[in-house]
């Protein structure tokens, strides 16, 4: 096994791992924007456990996987906000339609 000139192997360096649910959180976060709010709730629950893992031992996990986790969490929050706004909009529309229909009689 040849080492490049000037390169000394670091015996104490360990390869950083990927956070276990980072990709799943990102996918669920994007799906929460497009399809349903349930994906956002699941993504936030998964993200919170991975964020605790990263906060406890950040040297074990790669920064790229943490960035992916944060992006998925942000997408999940945006998705939940969109779905909450839509639910509120439909609630107002139905309340207005119901009150308007009751005044017709």
PDB file as gemmi writes it, atoms N, CA and C in Angstrom:
CRYST1    1.000    1.000    1.000  90.00  90.00  90.00 P 1                      
ATOM      1  N   UNK A   1       0.847  -1.155   0.000  1.00  0.00           N  
ATOM      2  CA  UNK A   1       0.000   0.000   0.000  1.00  0.00           C  
ATOM      3  C   UNK A   1       0.904   1.234   0.000  1.00  0.00           C  
ATOM      4  N   UNK A   2       0.895   1.963  -1.077  1.00  0.00           N  
ATOM      5  CA  UNK A   2       1.756   3.130  -1.212  1.00  0.00           C  
ATOM      6  C   UNK A   2       1.047   4.368  -0.689  1.00  0.00           C  
ATOM      7  N   UNK A   3       1.758   5.154   0.070  1.00  0.00           N  
ATOM      8  CA  UNK A   3       1.249   6.422   0.574  1.00  0.00           C  
ATOM      9  C   UNK A   3       1.836   7.542  -0.284  1.00  0.00           C  
ATOM     10  N   UNK A   4       1.064   8.572  -0.592  1.00  0.00           N  
ATOM     11  CA  UNK A   4       1.617   9.699  -1.334  1.00  0.00           C  
ATOM     12  C   UNK A   4       2.732  10.364  -0.532  1.00  0.00           C  
ATOM     13  N   UNK A   5       3.644  10.988  -1.255  1.00  0.00           N  
ATOM     14  CA  UNK A   5       4.768  11.647  -0.607  1.00  0.00           C  
ATOM     15  C   UNK A   5       4.272  12.712   0.369  1.00  0.00           C  
ATOM     16  N   UNK A   6       4.744  12.692   1.569  1.00  0.00           N  
ATOM     17  CA  UNK A   6       4.388  13.681   2.581  1.00  0.00           C  
ATOM     18  C   UNK A   6       3.113  13.354   3.327  1.00  0.00           C  
ATOM     19  N   UNK A   7       2.417  12.294   2.962  1.00  0.00           N  
ATOM     20  CA  UNK A   7       1.162  11.938   3.626  1.00  0.00           C  
ATOM     21  C   UNK A   7       1.451  10.953   4.742  1.00  0.00           C  
ATOM     22  N   UNK A   8       1.028  11.292   5.910  1.00  0.00           N  
ATOM     23  CA  UNK A   8       1.172  10.366   7.033  1.00  0.00           C  
ATOM     24  C   UNK A   8      -0.213   9.896   7.434  1.00  0.00           C  
ATOM     25  N   UNK A   9      -0.404   8.614   7.583  1.00  0.00           N  
ATOM     26  CA  UNK A   9      -1.727   8.129   7.964  1.00  0.00           C  
ATOM     27  C   UNK A   9      -2.077   8.567   9.384  1.00  0.00           C  
ATOM     28  N   UNK A  10      -3.297   9.016   9.545  1.00  0.00           N  
ATOM     29  CA  UNK A  10      -3.779   9.430  10.861  1.00  0.00           C  
ATOM     30  C   UNK A  10      -4.437   8.227  11.520  1.00  0.00           C  
ATOM     31  N   UNK A  11      -3.812   7.702  12.517  1.00  0.00           N  
ATOM     32  CA  UNK A  11      -4.310   6.499  13.163  1.00  0.00           C  
ATOM     33  C   UNK A  11      -5.550   6.750  14.009  1.00  0.00           C  
ATOM     34  N   UNK A  12      -5.764   7.993  14.404  1.00  0.00           N  
ATOM     35  CA  UNK A  12      -6.883   8.301  15.283  1.00  0.00           C  
ATOM     36  C   UNK A  12      -8.092   8.858  14.544  1.00  0.00           C  
ATOM     37  N   UNK A  13      -7.948   9.084  13.236  1.00  0.00           N  
ATOM     38  CA  UNK A  13      -9.069   9.633  12.468  1.00  0.00           C  
ATOM     39  C   UNK A  13     -10.082   8.525  12.204  1.00  0.00           C  
ATOM     40  N   UNK A  14     -11.310   8.845  12.404  1.00  0.00           N  
ATOM     41  CA  UNK A  14     -12.368   7.896  12.086  1.00  0.00           C  
ATOM     42  C   UNK A  14     -13.260   8.532  11.027  1.00  0.00           C  
ATOM     43  N   UNK A  15     -13.788   7.705  10.198  1.00  0.00           N  
ATOM     44  CA  UNK A  15     -14.652   8.197   9.136  1.00  0.00           C  
ATOM     45  C   UNK A  15     -15.984   8.628   9.743  1.00  0.00           C  
ATOM     46  N   UNK A  16     -16.435   9.799   9.344  1.00  0.00           N  
ATOM     47  CA  UNK A  16     -17.703  10.289   9.878  1.00  0.00           C  
ATOM     48  C   UNK A  16     -18.856   9.563   9.206  1.00  0.00           C  
ATOM     49  N   UNK A  17     -19.877   9.316   9.998  1.00  0.00           N  
ATOM     50  CA  UNK A  17     -21.037   8.596   9.507  1.00  0.00           C  
ATOM     51  C   UNK A  17     -22.115   9.569   9.064  1.00  0.00           C  
ATOM     52  N   UNK A  18     -23.068   9.038   8.332  1.00  0.00           N  
ATOM     53  CA  UNK A  18     -24.242   9.791   7.909  1.00  0.00           C  
ATOM     54  C   UNK A  18     -25.300   9.616   8.986  1.00  0.00           C  
ATOM     55  N   UNK A  19     -26.017  10.674   9.283  1.00  0.00           N  
ATOM     56  CA  UNK A  19     -27.118  10.567  10.248  1.00  0.00           C  
ATOM     57  C   UNK A  19     -28.141   9.563   9.724  1.00  0.00           C  
ATOM     58  N   UNK A  20     -28.657   8.704  10.575  1.00  0.00           N  
ATOM     59  CA  UNK A  20     -29.472   7.576  10.113  1.00  0.00           C  
ATOM     60  C   UNK A  20     -30.720   7.969   9.323  1.00  0.00           C  
ATOM     61  N   UNK A  21     -31.375   9.052   9.675  1.00  0.00           N  
ATOM     62  CA  UNK A  21     -32.650   9.396   9.037  1.00  0.00           C  
ATOM     63  C   UNK A  21     -32.574  10.663   8.189  1.00  0.00           C  
ATOM     64  N   UNK A  22     -31.398  11.128   7.849  1.00  0.00           N  
ATOM     65  CA  UNK A  22     -31.265  12.406   7.144  1.00  0.00           C  
ATOM     66  C   UNK A  22     -31.959  12.377   5.785  1.00  0.00           C  
ATOM     67  N   UNK A  23     -31.744  11.336   5.014  1.00  0.00           N  
ATOM     68  CA  UNK A  23     -32.367  11.241   3.693  1.00  0.00           C  
ATOM     69  C   UNK A  23     -33.877  11.066   3.811  1.00  0.00           C  
ATOM     70  N   UNK A  24     -34.313  10.254   4.740  1.00  0.00           N  
ATOM     71  CA  UNK A  24     -35.750  10.031   4.925  1.00  0.00           C  
ATOM     72  C   UNK A  24     -36.445  11.316   5.359  1.00  0.00           C  
ATOM     73  N   UNK A  25     -35.806  12.091   6.219  1.00  0.00           N  
ATOM     74  CA  UNK A  25     -36.390  13.359   6.664  1.00  0.00           C  
ATOM     75  C   UNK A  25     -36.508  14.326   5.490  1.00  0.00           C  
ATOM     76  N   UNK A  26     -35.491  14.370   4.640  1.00  0.00           N  
ATOM     77  CA  UNK A  26     -35.541  15.254   3.481  1.00  0.00           C  
ATOM     78  C   UNK A  26     -36.659  14.850   2.525  1.00  0.00           C  
ATOM     79  N   UNK A  27     -36.777  13.563   2.244  1.00  0.00           N  
ATOM     80  CA  UNK A  27     -37.831  13.081   1.349  1.00  0.00           C  
ATOM     81  C   UNK A  27     -39.212  13.357   1.946  1.00  0.00           C  
ATOM     82  N   UNK A  28     -39.388  13.050   3.213  1.00  0.00           N  
ATOM     83  CA  UNK A  28     -40.684  13.296   3.859  1.00  0.00           C  
ATOM     84  C   UNK A  28     -40.992  14.790   3.949  1.00  0.00           C  
ATOM     85  N   UNK A  29     -39.979  15.606   4.157  1.00  0.00           N  
ATOM     86  CA  UNK A  29     -40.189  17.050   4.188  1.00  0.00           C  
ATOM     87  C   UNK A  29     -40.684  17.579   2.853  1.00  0.00           C  
ATOM     88  N   UNK A  30     -40.088  17.104   1.776  1.00  0.00           N  
ATOM     89  CA  UNK A  30     -40.542  17.516   0.449  1.00  0.00           C  
ATOM     90  C   UNK A  30     -41.943  16.988   0.170  1.00  0.00           C  
ATOM     91  N   UNK A  31     -42.200  15.745   0.551  1.00  0.00           N  
ATOM     92  CA  UNK A  31     -43.543  15.187   0.355  1.00  0.00           C  
ATOM     93  C   UNK A  31     -44.595  15.926   1.173  1.00  0.00           C  
ATOM     94  N   UNK A  32     -44.214  16.473   2.311  1.00  0.00           N  
ATOM     95  CA  UNK A  32     -45.182  17.207   3.127  1.00  0.00           C  
ATOM     96  C   UNK A  32     -45.627  18.489   2.436  1.00  0.00           C  
ATOM     97  N   UNK A  33     -44.750  19.072   1.638  1.00  0.00           N  
ATOM     98  CA  UNK A  33     -45.132  20.268   0.888  1.00  0.00           C  
ATOM     99  C   UNK A  33     -46.090  19.895  -0.236  1.00  0.00           C  
ATOM    100  N   UNK A  34     -45.836  18.774  -0.897  1.00  0.00           N  
ATOM    101  CA  UNK A  34     -46.580  18.421  -2.096  1.00  0.00           C  
ATOM    102  C   UNK A  34     -47.858  17.641  -1.793  1.00  0.00           C  
ATOM    103  N   UNK A  35     -47.789  16.647  -0.911  1.00  0.00           N  
ATOM    104  CA  UNK A  35     -48.902  15.725  -0.769  1.00  0.00           C  
ATOM    105  C   UNK A  35     -49.716  15.868   0.510  1.00  0.00           C  
ATOM    106  N   UNK A  36     -49.111  15.624   1.670  1.00  0.00           N  
ATOM    107  CA  UNK A  36     -49.925  15.610   2.878  1.00  0.00           C  
ATOM    108  C   UNK A  36     -49.119  16.044   4.095  1.00  0.00           C  
ATOM    109  N   UNK A  37     -49.827  16.541   5.081  1.00  0.00           N  
ATOM    110  CA  UNK A  37     -49.188  17.055   6.288  1.00  0.00           C  
ATOM    111  C   UNK A  37     -48.673  15.939   7.189  1.00  0.00           C  
ATOM    112  N   UNK A  38     -49.195  14.735   7.042  1.00  0.00           N  
ATOM    113  CA  UNK A  38     -48.743  13.613   7.873  1.00  0.00           C  
ATOM    114  C   UNK A  38     -47.251  13.371   7.659  1.00  0.00           C  
ATOM    115  N   UNK A  39     -46.802  13.517   6.419  1.00  0.00           N  
ATOM    116  CA  UNK A  39     -45.367  13.337   6.130  1.00  0.00           C  
ATOM    117  C   UNK A  39     -44.538  14.363   6.895  1.00  0.00           C  
ATOM    118  N   UNK A  40     -45.048  15.577   7.039  1.00  0.00           N  
ATOM    119  CA  UNK A  40     -44.336  16.613   7.780  1.00  0.00           C  
ATOM    120  C   UNK A  40     -44.222  16.294   9.254  1.00  0.00           C  
ATOM    121  N   UNK A  41     -45.280  15.752   9.814  1.00  0.00           N  
ATOM    122  CA  UNK A  41     -45.260  15.391  11.228  1.00  0.00           C  
ATOM    123  C   UNK A  41     -44.251  14.273  11.477  1.00  0.00           C  
ATOM    124  N   UNK A  42     -44.253  13.277  10.605  1.00  0.00           N  
ATOM    125  CA  UNK A  42     -43.307  12.166  10.739  1.00  0.00           C  
ATOM    126  C   UNK A  42     -41.878  12.672  10.555  1.00  0.00           C  
ATOM    127  N   UNK A  43     -41.672  13.561   9.575  1.00  0.00           N  
ATOM    128  CA  UNK A  43     -40.335  14.108   9.321  1.00  0.00           C  
ATOM    129  C   UNK A  43     -39.821  14.887  10.526  1.00  0.00           C  
ATOM    130  N   UNK A  44     -40.681  15.675  11.156  1.00  0.00           N  
ATOM    131  CA  UNK A  44     -40.247  16.435  12.335  1.00  0.00           C  
ATOM    132  C   UNK A  44     -39.901  15.520  13.502  1.00  0.00           C  
ATOM    133  N   UNK A  45     -40.661  14.461  13.674  1.00  0.00           N  
ATOM    134  CA  UNK A  45     -40.363  13.517  14.756  1.00  0.00           C  
ATOM    135  C   UNK A  45     -39.025  12.818  14.515  1.00  0.00           C  
ATOM    136  N   UNK A  46     -38.793  12.407  13.277  1.00  0.00           N  
ATOM    137  CA  UNK A  46     -37.530  11.747  12.952  1.00  0.00           C  
ATOM    138  C   UNK A  46     -36.360  12.723  13.050  1.00  0.00           C  
ATOM    139  N   UNK A  47     -36.585  13.959  12.636  1.00  0.00           N  
ATOM    140  CA  UNK A  47     -35.513  14.957  12.663  1.00  0.00           C  
ATOM    141  C   UNK A  47     -35.106  15.289  14.094  1.00  0.00           C  
ATOM    142  N   UNK A  48     -36.067  15.336  14.999  1.00  0.00           N  
ATOM    143  CA  UNK A  48     -35.724  15.694  16.377  1.00  0.00           C  
ATOM    144  C   UNK A  48     -34.822  14.639  17.016  1.00  0.00           C  
ATOM    145  N   UNK A  49     -35.078  13.367  16.719  1.00  0.00           N  
ATOM    146  CA  UNK A  49     -34.216  12.332  17.301  1.00  0.00           C  
ATOM    147  C   UNK A  49     -32.809  12.392  16.702  1.00  0.00           C  
ATOM    148  N   UNK A  50     -32.713  12.630  15.394  1.00  0.00           N  
ATOM    149  CA  UNK A  50     -31.387  12.733  14.778  1.00  0.00           C  
ATOM    150  C   UNK A  50     -30.652  13.988  15.229  1.00  0.00           C  
ATOM    151  N   UNK A  51     -31.365  15.068  15.455  1.00  0.00           N  
ATOM    152  CA  UNK A  51     -30.706  16.290  15.924  1.00  0.00           C  
ATOM    153  C   UNK A  51     -30.150  16.100  17.337  1.00  0.00           C  
ATOM    154  N   UNK A  52     -30.859  15.327  18.143  1.00  0.00           N  
ATOM    155  CA  UNK A  52     -30.335  15.014  19.480  1.00  0.00           C  
ATOM    156  C   UNK A  52     -29.070  14.167  19.379  1.00  0.00           C  
ATOM    157  N   UNK A  53     -29.069  13.222  18.458  1.00  0.00           N  
ATOM    158  CA  UNK A  53     -27.872  12.401  18.252  1.00  0.00           C  
ATOM    159  C   UNK A  53     -26.698  13.270  17.819  1.00  0.00           C  
ATOM    160  N   UNK A  54     -26.953  14.181  16.888  1.00  0.00           N  
ATOM    161  CA  UNK A  54     -25.875  15.038  16.386  1.00  0.00           C  
ATOM    162  C   UNK A  54     -25.388  15.982  17.477  1.00  0.00           C  
ATOM    163  N   UNK A  55     -26.306  16.514  18.263  1.00  0.00           N  
ATOM    164  CA  UNK A  55     -25.913  17.439  19.334  1.00  0.00           C  
ATOM    165  C   UNK A  55     -25.079  16.726  20.397  1.00  0.00           C  
ATOM    166  N   UNK A  56     -25.363  15.472  20.624  1.00  0.00           N  
ATOM    167  CA  UNK A  56     -24.614  14.715  21.624  1.00  0.00           C  
ATOM    168  C   UNK A  56     -23.201  14.375  21.193  1.00  0.00           C  
ATOM    169  N   UNK A  57     -23.028  14.051  19.937  1.00  0.00           N  
ATOM    170  CA  UNK A  57     -21.709  13.656  19.435  1.00  0.00           C  
ATOM    171  C   UNK A  57     -21.527  14.155  18.000  1.00  0.00           C  
ATOM    172  N   UNK A  58     -21.318  15.452  17.795  1.00  0.00           N  
ATOM    173  CA  UNK A  58     -21.225  15.984  16.433  1.00  0.00           C  
ATOM    174  C   UNK A  58     -20.014  15.489  15.659  1.00  0.00           C  
ATOM    175  N   UNK A  59     -18.971  15.076  16.337  1.00  0.00           N  
ATOM    176  CA  UNK A  59     -17.773  14.615  15.644  1.00  0.00           C  
ATOM    177  C   UNK A  59     -17.971  13.277  14.939  1.00  0.00           C  
ATOM    178  N   UNK A  60     -19.016  12.528  15.306  1.00  0.00           N  
ATOM    179  CA  UNK A  60     -19.259  11.234  14.680  1.00  0.00           C  
ATOM    180  C   UNK A  60     -19.965  11.331  13.329  1.00  0.00           C  
ATOM    181  N   UNK A  61     -20.669  12.443  13.090  1.00  0.00           N  
ATOM    182  CA  UNK A  61     -21.520  12.556  11.911  1.00  0.00           C  
ATOM    183  C   UNK A  61     -21.002  13.640  10.971  1.00  0.00           C  
ATOM    184  N   UNK A  62     -21.261  13.450   9.690  1.00  0.00           N  
ATOM    185  CA  UNK A  62     -20.782  14.406   8.694  1.00  0.00           C  
ATOM    186  C   UNK A  62     -21.653  15.657   8.692  1.00  0.00           C  
ATOM    187  N   UNK A  63     -21.019  16.757   8.354  1.00  0.00           N  
ATOM    188  CA  UNK A  63     -21.731  18.040   8.272  1.00  0.00           C  
ATOM    189  C   UNK A  63     -22.747  18.030   7.127  1.00  0.00           C  
ATOM    190  N   UNK A  64     -22.438  17.303   6.060  1.00  0.00           N  
ATOM    191  CA  UNK A  64     -23.354  17.221   4.920  1.00  0.00           C  
ATOM    192  C   UNK A  64     -24.664  16.540   5.313  1.00  0.00           C  
ATOM    193  N   UNK A  65     -24.585  15.492   6.107  1.00  0.00           N  
ATOM    194  CA  UNK A  65     -25.818  14.825   6.517  1.00  0.00           C  
ATOM    195  C   UNK A  65     -26.617  15.701   7.483  1.00  0.00           C  
ATOM    196  N   UNK A  66     -25.927  16.485   8.300  1.00  0.00           N  
ATOM    197  CA  UNK A  66     -26.644  17.403   9.194  1.00  0.00           C  
ATOM    198  C   UNK A  66     -27.324  18.502   8.389  1.00  0.00           C  
ATOM    199  N   UNK A  67     -26.674  18.990   7.342  1.00  0.00           N  
ATOM    200  CA  UNK A  67     -27.292  19.990   6.476  1.00  0.00           C  
ATOM    201  C   UNK A  67     -28.514  19.417   5.771  1.00  0.00           C  
ATOM    202  N   UNK A  68     -28.412  18.171   5.345  1.00  0.00           N  
ATOM    203  CA  UNK A  68     -29.543  17.502   4.712  1.00  0.00           C  
ATOM    204  C   UNK A  68     -30.692  17.345   5.703  1.00  0.00           C  
ATOM    205  N   UNK A  69     -30.375  17.029   6.934  1.00  0.00           N  
ATOM    206  CA  UNK A  69     -31.381  16.898   7.980  1.00  0.00           C  
ATOM    207  C   UNK A  69     -32.075  18.229   8.236  1.00  0.00           C  
ATOM    208  N   UNK A  70     -31.294  19.298   8.313  1.00  0.00           N  
ATOM    209  CA  UNK A  70     -31.880  20.629   8.532  1.00  0.00           C  
ATOM    210  C   UNK A  70     -32.768  21.045   7.368  1.00  0.00           C  
ATOM    211  N   UNK A  71     -32.354  20.747   6.138  1.00  0.00           N  
ATOM    212  CA  UNK A  71     -33.161  21.084   4.968  1.00  0.00           C  
ATOM    213  C   UNK A  71     -34.490  20.329   4.992  1.00  0.00           C  
ATOM    214  N   UNK A  72     -34.450  19.061   5.348  1.00  0.00           N  
ATOM    215  CA  UNK A  72     -35.678  18.284   5.451  1.00  0.00           C  
ATOM    216  C   UNK A  72     -36.593  18.792   6.542  1.00  0.00           C  
ATOM    217  N   UNK A  73     -35.999  19.205   7.639  1.00  0.00           N  
ATOM    218  CA  UNK A  73     -36.794  19.768   8.753  1.00  0.00           C  
ATOM    219  C   UNK A  73     -37.460  21.068   8.335  1.00  0.00           C  
ATOM    220  N   UNK A  74     -36.724  21.913   7.624  1.00  0.00           N  
ATOM    221  CA  UNK A  74     -37.292  23.174   7.148  1.00  0.00           C  
ATOM    222  C   UNK A  74     -38.414  22.917   6.148  1.00  0.00           C  
ATOM    223  N   UNK A  75     -38.213  21.957   5.242  1.00  0.00           N  
ATOM    224  CA  UNK A  75     -39.274  21.606   4.289  1.00  0.00           C  
ATOM    225  C   UNK A  75     -40.515  21.092   5.011  1.00  0.00           C  
ATOM    226  N   UNK A  76     -40.324  20.302   6.054  1.00  0.00           N  
ATOM    227  CA  UNK A  76     -41.457  19.782   6.823  1.00  0.00           C  
ATOM    228  C   UNK A  76     -42.208  20.914   7.509  1.00  0.00           C  
ATOM    229  N   UNK A  77     -41.487  21.874   8.057  1.00  0.00           N  
ATOM    230  CA  UNK A  77     -42.141  23.014   8.709  1.00  0.00           C  
ATOM    231  C   UNK A  77     -42.906  23.842   7.687  1.00  0.00           C  
ATOM    232  N   UNK A  78     -42.300  24.076   6.528  1.00  0.00           N  
ATOM    233  CA  UNK A  78     -42.985  24.825   5.472  1.00  0.00           C  
ATOM    234  C   UNK A  78     -44.233  24.076   5.018  1.00  0.00           C  
ATOM    235  N   UNK A  79     -44.101  22.761   4.839  1.00  0.00           N  
ATOM    236  CA  UNK A  79     -45.253  21.954   4.440  1.00  0.00           C  
ATOM    237  C   UNK A  79     -46.381  22.009   5.451  1.00  0.00           C  
ATOM    238  N   UNK A  80     -46.047  21.935   6.729  1.00  0.00           N  
ATOM    239  CA  UNK A  80     -47.079  22.018   7.770  1.00  0.00           C  
ATOM    240  C   UNK A  80     -47.739  23.392   7.788  1.00  0.00           C  
ATOM    241  N   UNK A  81     -46.958  24.438   7.579  1.00  0.00           N  
ATOM    242  CA  UNK A  81     -47.528  25.789   7.539  1.00  0.00           C  
ATOM    243  C   UNK A  81     -48.468  25.955   6.356  1.00  0.00           C  
ATOM    244  N   UNK A  82     -48.082  25.420   5.202  1.00  0.00           N  
ATOM    245  CA  UNK A  82     -48.948  25.502   4.022  1.00  0.00           C  
ATOM    246  C   UNK A  82     -50.251  24.759   4.267  1.00  0.00           C  
ATOM    247  N   UNK A  83     -50.144  23.549   4.808  1.00  0.00           N  
ATOM    248  CA  UNK A  83     -51.359  22.783   5.056  1.00  0.00           C  
ATOM    249  C   UNK A  83     -52.230  23.417   6.137  1.00  0.00           C  
ATOM    250  N   UNK A  84     -51.623  24.037   7.140  1.00  0.00           N  
ATOM    251  CA  UNK A  84     -52.403  24.736   8.164  1.00  0.00           C  
ATOM    252  C   UNK A  84     -53.115  25.943   7.564  1.00  0.00           C  
ATOM    253  N   UNK A  85     -52.421  26.674   6.694  1.00  0.00           N  
ATOM    254  CA  UNK A  85     -53.046  27.827   6.036  1.00  0.00           C  
ATOM    255  C   UNK A  85     -54.200  27.382   5.141  1.00  0.00           C  
ATOM    256  N   UNK A  86     -54.023  26.274   4.431  1.00  0.00           N  
ATOM    257  CA  UNK A  86     -55.108  25.752   3.597  1.00  0.00           C  
ATOM    258  C   UNK A  86     -56.297  25.304   4.438  1.00  0.00           C  
ATOM    259  N   UNK A  87     -56.019  24.649   5.546  1.00  0.00           N  
ATOM    260  CA  UNK A  87     -57.107  24.211   6.424  1.00  0.00           C  
ATOM    261  C   UNK A  87     -57.863  25.407   6.987  1.00  0.00           C  
ATOM    262  N   UNK A  88     -57.134  26.433   7.369  1.00  0.00           N  
ATOM    263  CA  UNK A  88     -57.784  27.648   7.871  1.00  0.00           C  
ATOM    264  C   UNK A  88     -58.601  28.323   6.778  1.00  0.00           C  
ATOM    265  N   UNK A  89     -58.075  28.370   5.568  1.00  0.00           N  
ATOM    266  CA  UNK A  89     -58.793  28.959   4.443  1.00  0.00           C  
ATOM    267  C   UNK A  89     -60.101  28.209   4.184  1.00  0.00           C  
ATOM    268  N   UNK A  90     -60.020  26.868   4.135  1.00  0.00           N  
ATOM    269  CA  UNK A  90     -61.228  26.085   3.901  1.00  0.00           C  
ATOM    270  C   UNK A  90     -62.222  26.230   5.045  1.00  0.00           C  
ATOM    271  N   UNK A  91     -61.734  26.337   6.255  1.00  0.00           N  
ATOM    272  CA  UNK A  91     -62.619  26.543   7.394  1.00  0.00           C  
ATOM    273  C   UNK A  91     -63.363  27.868   7.270  1.00  0.00           C  
ATOM    274  N   UNK A  92     -62.679  28.909   6.884  1.00  0.00           N  
ATOM    275  CA  UNK A  92     -63.308  30.219   6.699  1.00  0.00           C  
ATOM    276  C   UNK A  92     -64.311  30.174   5.553  1.00  0.00           C  
ATOM    277  N   UNK A  93     -63.931  29.529   4.452  1.00  0.00           N  
ATOM    278  CA  UNK A  93     -64.850  29.430   3.302  1.00  0.00           C  
ATOM    279  C   UNK A  93     -66.097  28.657   3.677  1.00  0.00           C  
ATOM    280  N   UNK A  94     -65.952  27.529   4.362  1.00  0.00           N  
ATOM    281  CA  UNK A  94     -67.125  26.754   4.760  1.00  0.00           C  
ATOM    282  C   UNK A  94     -67.976  27.509   5.780  1.00  0.00           C  
ATOM    283  N   UNK A  95     -67.342  28.205   6.699  1.00  0.00           N  
ATOM    284  CA  UNK A  95     -68.100  28.985   7.681  1.00  0.00           C  
ATOM    285  C   UNK A  95     -68.865  30.103   6.977  1.00  0.00           C  
ATOM    286  N   UNK A  96     -68.231  30.757   6.027  1.00  0.00           N  
ATOM    287  CA  UNK A  96     -68.912  31.815   5.280  1.00  0.00           C  
ATOM    288  C   UNK A  96     -70.055  31.235   4.455  1.00  0.00           C  
ATOM    289  N   UNK A  97     -69.822  30.107   3.780  1.00  0.00           N  
ATOM    290  CA  UNK A  97     -70.870  29.489   2.966  1.00  0.00           C  
ATOM    291  C   UNK A  97     -72.031  29.024   3.836  1.00  0.00           C  
ATOM    292  N   UNK A  98     -71.736  28.463   4.996  1.00  0.00           N  
ATOM    293  CA  UNK A  98     -72.795  28.002   5.889  1.00  0.00           C  
ATOM    294  C   UNK A  98     -73.619  29.189   6.429  1.00  0.00           C  
ATOM    295  N   UNK A  99     -72.921  30.243   6.821  1.00  0.00           N  
ATOM    296  CA  UNK A  99     -73.648  31.409   7.331  1.00  0.00           C  
ATOM    297  C   UNK A  99     -74.432  32.094   6.228  1.00  0.00           C  
ATOM    298  N   UNK A 100     -73.914  32.142   5.022  1.00  0.00           N  
ATOM    299  CA  UNK A 100     -74.610  32.740   3.892  1.00  0.00           C  
ATOM    300  C   UNK A 100     -75.832  31.908   3.546  1.00  0.00           C  
ATOM    301  N   UNK A 101     -75.717  30.578   3.595  1.00  0.00           N  
ATOM    302  CA  UNK A 101     -76.852  29.694   3.296  1.00  0.00           C  
ATOM    303  C   UNK A 101     -77.929  29.805   4.369  1.00  0.00           C  
ATOM    304  N   UNK A 102     -77.556  30.042   5.608  1.00  0.00           N  
ATOM    305  CA  UNK A 102     -78.551  30.148   6.671  1.00  0.00           C  
ATOM    306  C   UNK A 102     -79.320  31.465   6.591  1.00  0.00           C  
ATOM    307  N   UNK A 103     -78.740  32.522   5.994  1.00  0.00           N  
ATOM    308  CA  UNK A 103     -79.440  33.785   5.838  1.00  0.00           C  
ATOM    309  C   UNK A 103     -80.418  33.762   4.660  1.00  0.00           C  
ATOM    310  N   UNK A 104     -80.320  32.802   3.786  1.00  0.00           N  
ATOM    311  CA  UNK A 104     -81.208  32.728   2.627  1.00  0.00           C  
ATOM    312  C   UNK A 104     -82.599  32.271   3.016  1.00  0.00           C  
ATOM    313  N   UNK A 105     -82.759  31.605   4.118  1.00  0.00           N  
ATOM    314  CA  UNK A 105     -84.096  31.098   4.502  1.00  0.00           C  
ATOM    315  C   UNK A 105     -84.822  32.058   5.311  1.00  0.00           C  
TER     316      UNK A 105                                                      
END                                                                             
